[in-house]
Amino acid sequence: MPSIFTPVPPEIERKAPGTGGKPPVDRRPTGGGGGGGDDDWRSPRRGPREALHRTRAFVFCALAGDMMFFVALVILFYARQAGTRMDPQSFRQIGDWHPIPLPPILFLNTAVLLLSSLSMERARQHIFREFDVLEEWLGLGRPALRRTLPWLAATFVLGLLFLGGQVMAWKQLTAQGFAFNRWSTPASYFFYVITGLHAAHLALGILALLFCLCALAVLKRVESRQIAVDSTAWFWHTMGFAWLVLFGVLVLGQ
């Protein structure tokens, strides 16, 4: 009867560490009610940075929708400019778009708004200055808040000056015979609509600035103050960029 031989597996040479063998595999931590699953292992770090990212994502989505509104307004502006009507005498299609003279104060208002955007950015930089933030975390005072407040106040004042300048521009245009009423020409009508809607958005930004100034005096955690200033700054910068586009359309698009 033939005997059955069991093959003996060849001995595997064990390599010393550091000579090309597989590195040791660390076991993933388990216990503590976490279950040790991949979701717990790959979960994002929670903390102030994540709260800031979530707030920025919400603000960016809201501002994206707002910018689409201004884009639609510009498209309507050019569509109405290219529109024609039937002349009852010659039975020909003629255009009824007549450019209007823009008040010169609009150029000064644009410069004021650009300065306000610069002061707003300085405020945002100061509230995130690492050395000052570290001192606040250690309870050594509020240097970041102390350096941020003057720039926020300057932005608030410049924003009010811009709105006051827009009101003066409307009065100047009305004095030239281009009032906002049912007899308004298409060009003057769109001027009031474009500048008025932007002024309404900037008024919301001024309210946000006022709320931010009040919140900085109440909020005790530095990361909460950072979120308040950062959100206000992004809204303000977006309104400044929107005005540059709209003002360029009013100057060059007629």
Residue pairs with C-beta under 8 A, 6 or more apart in sequence:
14 21
15 21
28 36
28 41
29 36
30 36
34 40
44 50
48 223
48 226
51 223
51 227
52 223
52 226
52 227
52 230
55 227
55 230
55 231
56 230
56 231
56 234
59 231
59 234
59 235
60 234
63 234
63 235
63 238
66 201
66 238
66 242
67 238
67 242
70 197
70 198
70 242
70 245
70 246
73 193
73 194
73 197
73 246
74 245
74 246
74 249
74 253
76 190
77 190
77 194
77 249
77 253
78 253
80 97
80 186
80 190
81 97
81 186
81 187
81 253
81 254
82 95
83 95
83 96
83 97
83 186
84 93
84 94
84 95
84 96
85 93
85 94
85 95
85 96
86 92
86 93
86 94
87 93
87 94
96 185
96 186
97 186
97 187
97 254
98 185
98 186
98 187
99 187
99 254
100 173
100 178
100 185
100 187
100 188
100 191
100 254
101 176
102 191
102 250
102 251
103 168
103 169
103 172
103 173
105 165
105 168
105 169
105 172
106 165
106 169
106 247
106 250
108 165
109 162
109 165
109 166
109 169
110 243
110 244
110 247
112 158
112 161
112 162
112 165
113 158
113 159
113 162
113 202
113 240
113 243
114 240
115 158
116 154
116 155
116 158
116 159
116 162
116 236
116 240
117 236
117 237
117 240
119 151
119 154
119 155
119 158
120 151
120 152
120 155
120 232
120 233
120 236
120 237
121 233
121 237
122 151
123 148
123 151
123 152
123 155
123 229
123 233
124 229
124 230
124 233
126 132
126 144
126 147
126 148
126 151
127 133
127 144
127 145
127 148
127 225
127 226
127 229
127 230
128 144
128 226
128 230
129 144
129 147
132 143
132 144
132 147
133 144
133 222
133 226
135 141
135 143
135 144
136 142
136 143
136 144
136 145
136 222
137 222
144 222
144 225
145 216
145 222
145 225
148 216
148 225
148 229
149 213
149 216
152 209
152 212
152 213
152 216
152 229
153 213
155 209
155 236
156 206
156 209
156 210
156 213
159 202
159 205
159 206
159 209
159 236
160 206
162 202
163 199
163 202
163 203
163 206
166 195
166 199
169 195
170 180
170 192
170 195
173 179
173 188
173 191
174 180
178 184
178 185
178 188
178 191
179 188
180 188
180 189
180 192
184 192
187 254
191 250
194 246
194 249
194 250
195 246
195 250
198 239
198 242
198 243
198 246
201 239
201 242
202 239
202 243
205 232
205 235
205 236
205 239
208 231
208 232
208 235
208 236
209 232
209 236
212 228
212 229
212 232
215 224
215 225
215 228
216 225
216 228
216 229
219 225
219 228
